[in-house]
Each structure stands twice: as C-alpha cells, then as structure tokens.
Amino acid sequence: MRRTRLVAGLLCAVTAAAVMTAPALKAGSEPVNYVDINRIKAEGLQRSQVMDLSGWLTDVYVPRLTGSPMSQKAAEWTVAKPREHGLVNVKIEPWVNRSGF
C-alpha cells in the first residue's frame, strides 16, 4: 500500500511538471514583441491612474447603500470614466430588486 501511494505521488508530480512546462515550450516558438511589452510597462509604471481611480471609489463614493443617491452617483461616475477614454457602449445596467432589499 505504501508503494502504491509512492508510485501515485510520483505519477502526479511527473504529470504536473509536464502540464506546467507544455505552455512554456509552445510559447518559446513565438517571437517576443519587446516594443509592445515596453509600452505596457511604461503605461503601468509612469502613467498609471490606479491610485487616483481607487481613491475616488474608496474615499469619495464609499458611503453608498444599494439604491441610495450616492450609489447612483458612484454608478454615473464609474460609467463616465470609460467614456472619457473613448469607449462608446458603456451603460448602467438595470438592477431588479427581487428580494425586497
């Protein structure tokens, strides 16, 4: 019984190693686009707006209950931000209160 567990564990380890290395081997044959990688890095490290956006959501629009006026203001702000960046099909989805909340 001990030997069966050892063989099963070894088989699992070998299978996991094969599964984890298969995507890496496949990706190794594709050319790496360093120009785009560096552009993504520069955007994230030099022009990131994450802290500003999270500050608005956590400091300005944080005290909101479902269906409250502040909840509506937060939803409108959240829809306005992607529109500022050029997205066109941004909308607030209707929420149906089925549970009486």
Backbone as CSV, one residue per row, in Angstrom:
resi,resn,N_x,N_y,N_z,CA_x,CA_y,CA_z,C_x,C_y,C_z
1,MET,0.824,-1.187,0.000,0.000,0.000,0.000,0.873,1.258,0.000
2,ARG,1.943,1.204,0.749,2.854,2.343,0.795,3.502,2.567,-0.561
3,ARG,3.836,1.495,-1.229,4.457,1.585,-2.547,3.470,2.160,-3.576
4,THR,2.198,1.801,-3.461,1.176,2.319,-4.365,1.037,3.831,-4.211
5,ARG,1.056,4.294,-2.977,0.977,5.745,-2.735,2.194,6.461,-3.304
6,LEU,3.349,5.852,-3.138,4.573,6.460,-3.652,4.538,6.542,-5.177
7,VAL,4.098,5.502,-5.830,4.010,5.497,-7.287,2.968,6.509,-7.755
8,ALA,1.812,6.566,-7.052,0.770,7.521,-7.421,1.258,8.953,-7.247
9,GLY,1.968,9.232,-6.176,2.511,10.569,-5.944,3.532,10.958,-6.989
10,LEU,4.396,9.993,-7.338,5.401,10.247,-8.367,4.744,10.502,-9.719
11,LEU,3.718,9.733,-10.037,2.990,9.917,-11.282,2.319,11.293,-11.332
12,CYS,1.733,11.717,-10.216,1.116,13.055,-10.150,2.154,14.155,-10.347
13,ALA,3.313,13.995,-9.730,4.361,15.009,-9.858,4.854,15.117,-11.293
14,VAL,5.065,13.975,-11.950,5.531,13.981,-13.332,4.466,14.584,-14.246
15,THR,3.209,14.230,-14.020,2.124,14.789,-14.832,2.023,16.295,-14.638
16,ALA,2.108,16.760,-13.398,2.033,18.203,-13.132,3.187,18.938,-13.801
17,ALA,4.378,18.375,-13.743,5.527,19.016,-14.382,5.349,19.082,-15.891
18,ALA,4.800,18.022,-16.473,4.585,18.016,-17.929,3.539,19.039,-18.333
19,VAL,2.479,19.134,-17.547,1.412,20.087,-17.872,1.913,21.520,-17.730
20,MET,2.724,21.779,-16.717,3.193,23.146,-16.483,4.233,23.587,-17.502
21,THR,5.014,22.676,-18.041,6.041,23.077,-18.994,5.541,23.104,-20.431
22,ALA,4.426,22.469,-20.718,3.917,22.431,-22.091,3.617,23.826,-22.642
23,PRO,2.906,24.714,-21.911,2.672,26.063,-22.467,3.961,26.844,-22.668
24,ALA,4.936,26.653,-21.797,6.201,27.379,-21.933,6.937,26.937,-23.195
25,LEU,6.876,25.663,-23.500,7.539,25.181,-24.710,6.853,25.726,-25.953
26,LYS,5.532,25.789,-25.928,4.797,26.312,-27.070,5.055,27.811,-27.243
27,ALA,5.070,28.562,-26.133,5.277,29.998,-26.211,6.699,30.342,-26.654
28,GLY,7.628,29.457,-26.451,9.000,29.721,-26.825,9.208,29.839,-28.322
29,SER,8.290,29.328,-29.112,8.458,29.383,-30.555,7.902,30.673,-31.158
30,GLU,7.171,31.456,-30.373,6.606,32.713,-30.877,7.615,33.847,-30.680
31,PRO,7.657,34.796,-31.611,8.566,35.939,-31.426,8.061,36.849,-30.307
32,VAL,8.975,37.420,-29.574,8.631,38.300,-28.469,8.624,39.737,-28.976
33,ASN,7.528,40.442,-28.751,7.386,41.819,-29.194,7.788,42.741,-28.041
34,TYR,9.069,43.049,-27.962,9.585,43.852,-26.857,9.098,45.301,-26.914
35,VAL,8.789,45.801,-28.083,8.301,47.183,-28.205,6.977,47.324,-27.460
36,ASP,6.049,46.404,-27.720,4.756,46.477,-27.042,4.877,46.177,-25.554
37,ILE,5.744,45.250,-25.191,5.949,44.949,-23.770,6.458,46.190,-23.046
38,ASN,7.398,46.899,-23.646,7.934,48.112,-23.014,6.897,49.221,-22.960
39,ARG,6.013,49.299,-23.967,4.936,50.296,-23.924,3.960,49.997,-22.792
40,ILE,3.631,48.725,-22.581,2.736,48.339,-21.491,3.391,48.643,-20.148
41,LYS,4.669,48.333,-20.022,5.388,48.638,-18.778,5.396,50.135,-18.500
42,ALA,5.682,50.940,-19.524,5.731,52.393,-19.341,4.365,52.929,-18.941
43,GLU,3.328,52.407,-19.543,1.976,52.863,-19.194,1.671,52.566,-17.736
44,GLY,2.007,51.375,-17.291,1.713,50.990,-15.919,2.609,51.653,-14.886
45,LEU,3.867,51.870,-15.228,4.814,52.410,-14.245,4.923,53.929,-14.260
46,GLN,4.639,54.586,-15.393,4.832,56.028,-15.486,3.530,56.814,-15.579
47,ARG,2.485,56.228,-16.135,1.237,56.971,-16.333,0.036,56.271,-15.710
48,SER,0.272,55.483,-14.688,-0.803,54.719,-14.061,-1.798,55.648,-13.360
49,GLN,-3.056,55.336,-13.486,-4.116,56.097,-12.826,-4.823,55.269,-11.756
50,VAL,-4.229,54.139,-11.408,-4.861,53.217,-10.473,-5.129,53.880,-9.125
51,MET,-4.158,54.570,-8.578,-4.329,55.170,-7.256,-5.369,56.282,-7.290
52,ASP,-5.385,57.066,-8.338,-6.378,58.131,-8.462,-7.783,57.546,-8.563
53,LEU,-7.964,56.561,-9.420,-9.285,55.950,-9.584,-9.736,55.237,-8.324
54,SER,-8.841,54.496,-7.694,-9.234,53.801,-6.468,-9.503,54.790,-5.341
55,GLY,-8.796,55.922,-5.343,-9.069,56.950,-4.346,-10.476,57.516,-4.476
56,TRP,-10.895,57.763,-5.700,-12.265,58.251,-5.914,-13.281,57.229,-5.440
57,LEU,-13.064,55.975,-5.773,-14.032,54.938,-5.402,-14.045,54.664,-3.905
58,THR,-12.894,54.738,-3.245,-12.848,54.395,-1.826,-13.023,55.591,-0.899
59,ASP,-12.650,56.787,-1.342,-12.737,57.950,-0.460,-13.951,58.829,-0.733
60,VAL,-14.324,58.969,-1.987,-15.411,59.880,-2.336,-16.751,59.153,-2.396
61,TYR,-16.781,58.012,-3.064,-18.050,57.316,-3.284,-18.225,56.091,-2.397
62,VAL,-17.470,55.992,-1.308,-17.534,54.788,-0.483,-18.801,54.675,0.356
63,PRO,-19.356,55.727,0.932,-20.540,55.518,1.780,-21.808,55.408,0.941
64,ARG,-22.026,54.250,0.335,-23.186,54.105,-0.529,-23.944,52.831,-0.190
65,LEU,-25.239,52.958,-0.106,-26.125,51.826,0.069,-26.809,51.557,-1.255
66,THR,-27.197,50.325,-1.486,-27.876,49.971,-2.722,-29.152,50.784,-2.854
67,GLY,-29.307,51.422,-3.999,-30.496,52.221,-4.254,-30.444,53.636,-3.699
68,SER,-29.361,54.005,-3.036,-29.251,55.350,-2.467,-28.789,56.333,-3.533
69,PRO,-28.968,57.634,-3.287,-28.468,58.630,-4.238,-26.947,58.534,-4.438
70,MET,-26.207,58.208,-3.387,-24.751,58.078,-3.515,-24.395,56.876,-4.387
71,SER,-25.188,55.829,-4.319,-24.970,54.668,-5.180,-25.154,55.057,-6.643
72,GLN,-26.158,55.868,-6.923,-26.385,56.326,-8.288,-25.246,57.226,-8.763
73,LYS,-24.761,58.113,-7.892,-23.631,58.974,-8.261,-22.382,58.139,-8.555
74,ALA,-22.138,57.107,-7.746,-20.985,56.241,-7.971,-21.121,55.510,-9.307
75,ALA,-22.331,55.049,-9.614,-22.550,54.355,-10.888,-22.330,55.304,-12.062
76,GLU,-22.823,56.536,-11.955,-22.650,57.515,-13.034,-21.170,57.863,-13.213
77,TRP,-20.431,57.999,-12.113,-19.001,58.284,-12.200,-18.271,57.127,-12.852
78,THR,-18.643,55.894,-12.466,-17.991,54.705,-12.999,-18.249,54.558,-14.494
79,VAL,-19.410,54.972,-14.965,-19.726,54.923,-16.387,-19.017,56.049,-17.139
80,ALA,-18.858,57.188,-16.512,-18.244,58.338,-17.181,-16.747,58.115,-17.457
81,LYS,-16.061,57.405,-16.585,-14.616,57.217,-16.759,-14.268,56.468,-18.045
82,PRO,-14.881,55.324,-18.351,-14.551,54.667,-19.628,-14.943,55.507,-20.835
83,ARG,-16.014,56.279,-20.712,-16.407,57.156,-21.823,-15.340,58.206,-22.084
84,GLU,-14.702,58.703,-21.021,-13.625,59.677,-21.177,-12.457,59.087,-21.977
85,HIS,-12.292,57.789,-21.881,-11.198,57.118,-22.592,-11.616,56.624,-23.967
86,GLY,-12.826,56.970,-24.400,-13.240,56.666,-25.760,-14.137,55.465,-25.948
87,LEU,-14.518,54.791,-24.884,-15.438,53.668,-25.032,-16.845,54.200,-25.281
88,VAL,-17.593,53.536,-26.133,-18.891,54.077,-26.526,-20.087,53.299,-25.989
89,ASN,-19.973,52.026,-25.738,-21.116,51.236,-25.310,-21.077,51.009,-23.800
90,VAL,-20.941,52.078,-23.059,-20.871,52.000,-21.605,-22.211,52.446,-21.052
91,LYS,-22.778,51.631,-20.165,-24.079,51.993,-19.605,-24.250,51.371,-18.228
92,ILE,-25.193,51.905,-17.497,-25.552,51.351,-16.203,-26.623,50.300,-16.441
93,GLU,-26.340,49.088,-16.024,-27.307,48.006,-16.193,-28.400,48.142,-15.137
94,PRO,-29.653,47.902,-15.515,-30.723,47.979,-14.533,-30.625,46.837,-13.526
95,TRP,-30.987,47.125,-12.312,-30.954,46.116,-11.255,-32.376,45.927,-10.763
96,VAL,-32.851,44.701,-10.835,-34.204,44.395,-10.403,-34.141,43.870,-8.981
97,ASN,-34.868,44.512,-8.098,-34.885,44.134,-6.697,-35.912,43.028,-6.488
98,ARG,-35.462,41.785,-6.532,-36.369,40.646,-6.401,-36.540,40.171,-4.967
99,SER,-35.664,40.598,-4.095,-35.699,40.079,-2.719,-36.223,41.111,-1.719
100,GLY,-36.665,42.259,-2.181,-37.170,43.269,-1.261,-36.101,43.998,-0.497
101,PHE,-34.869,43.969,-0.991,-33.759,44.638,-0.307,-33.832,46.114,-0.522
